[in-house]
């Protein structure tokens, strides 16, 4: 699951994150958007200088395509996607790895 780990890396780059108020449908696209939202809302990200934030956002944008490809090619199940979309923190999300 190298791509899953790579796709989740952009979460770990900024550390923990605040929860979101609503749960969108569990799709690969919404899972990727939720990962980005958690990262952008993290206190660690907000504390970074603007230049560092820009670099992290660029990295997340480039990893998004890998994440989407892995999710779609491997046909991740609804349980995995629900787990990602429902995660309120990056720690919770790390437990959502799809079954091998």
Backbone torsions as a table, in degrees:
resi	resn	phi	psi	omega
1	UNK	NA	41.2	-178.3
2	UNK	-54.5	-44.4	-178.3
3	UNK	-67.4	-32.3	175.9
4	UNK	-62.7	-46.8	179.9
5	UNK	-63.0	-43.6	177.9
6	UNK	-61.7	-44.5	178.9
7	UNK	-61.8	-34.1	-179.9
8	UNK	-82.5	-13.5	-179.8
9	UNK	-57.3	-38.3	-177.1
10	UNK	-67.9	-13.3	171.4
11	UNK	-77.1	-48.8	-175.3
12	UNK	-64.1	-25.7	-179.0
13	UNK	-57.0	-35.5	-176.0
14	UNK	-108.4	2.7	175.4
15	UNK	81.4	-155.0	-177.5
16	UNK	-65.0	162.6	-177.4
17	UNK	-142.1	160.2	177.4
18	UNK	-80.1	155.9	179.6
19	UNK	-74.5	162.5	177.9
20	UNK	-108.2	157.4	-172.9
21	UNK	-86.2	-27.8	-178.5
22	UNK	-126.8	160.5	-177.1
23	UNK	-114.8	106.9	177.9
24	UNK	-72.2	169.6	178.0
25	UNK	-57.2	147.9	-177.7
26	UNK	-84.6	91.7	174.4
27	UNK	-127.2	165.2	176.8
28	UNK	-58.7	-41.9	-179.0
29	UNK	-64.3	-43.3	-180.0
30	UNK	-70.7	-32.6	175.5
31	UNK	-63.7	-45.0	178.8
32	UNK	-62.8	-41.8	179.0
33	UNK	-65.0	-38.9	179.8
34	UNK	-66.3	-40.7	177.3
35	UNK	-59.0	-46.6	179.2
36	UNK	-62.4	-43.6	179.6
37	UNK	-60.7	-44.2	178.3
38	UNK	-59.9	-43.8	-179.6
39	UNK	-64.6	-45.0	-178.1
40	UNK	-66.9	-25.7	-179.2
41	UNK	-93.2	-1.4	-178.0
42	UNK	-71.3	146.6	177.8
43	UNK	-64.2	-37.8	178.9
44	UNK	-60.4	-41.8	179.4
45	UNK	-64.9	-46.1	-177.7
46	UNK	-62.5	-27.5	-179.0
47	UNK	-80.4	-13.6	-177.5
48	UNK	-73.7	149.4	173.9
49	UNK	-61.8	155.3	-177.1
50	UNK	-53.7	-39.5	-179.4
51	UNK	-63.0	-41.5	178.5
52	UNK	-68.1	-40.6	177.6
53	UNK	-59.8	-42.8	-179.9
54	UNK	-62.6	-41.3	179.3
55	UNK	-64.5	-42.2	179.4
56	UNK	-64.6	-43.4	179.4
57	UNK	-62.1	-39.9	177.2
58	UNK	-63.1	-40.4	178.7
59	UNK	-66.3	-42.0	179.5
60	UNK	-63.5	-40.6	179.1
61	UNK	-61.8	-40.6	-179.3
62	UNK	-72.0	-32.9	179.7
63	UNK	-78.5	-20.7	-179.5
64	UNK	-57.7	-43.4	-179.5
65	UNK	-62.0	-41.3	177.5
66	UNK	-63.5	-44.0	179.4
67	UNK	-59.5	-48.7	-179.2
68	UNK	-62.2	-41.9	179.6
69	UNK	-61.8	-47.6	179.7
70	UNK	-60.9	-46.5	-179.1
71	UNK	-59.6	-46.8	-177.9
72	UNK	-74.8	-43.9	-179.0
73	UNK	-62.9	-38.6	-178.4
74	UNK	-89.0	-3.3	179.1
75	UNK	49.9	59.5	180.0
76	UNK	-55.0	139.7	-177.1
77	UNK	-76.5	164.5	-177.9
78	UNK	-60.8	-33.7	-180.0
79	UNK	-61.8	-44.4	178.8
80	UNK	-64.5	-46.7	-179.1
81	UNK	-66.0	-40.0	176.0
82	UNK	-60.9	-40.0	179.1
83	UNK	-61.8	-46.9	-179.5
84	UNK	-64.2	-50.5	-176.9
85	UNK	-65.6	-31.2	-178.8
86	UNK	-85.9	-10.5	-177.8
87	UNK	-64.8	136.3	179.3
88	UNK	-99.9	-13.5	178.3
89	UNK	-139.5	164.3	176.9
90	UNK	-68.2	-31.2	176.7
91	UNK	-61.9	-44.1	177.1
92	UNK	-61.4	-41.7	-176.3
93	UNK	-65.9	-32.1	-180.0
94	UNK	-62.7	-19.4	-179.3
95	UNK	-86.7	1.4	-173.1
96	UNK	-94.9	11.5	-176.4
97	UNK	-55.5	133.6	179.8
98	UNK	-64.5	153.7	178.5
99	UNK	-69.0	145.9	-178.6
100	UNK	-77.8	NA	NA
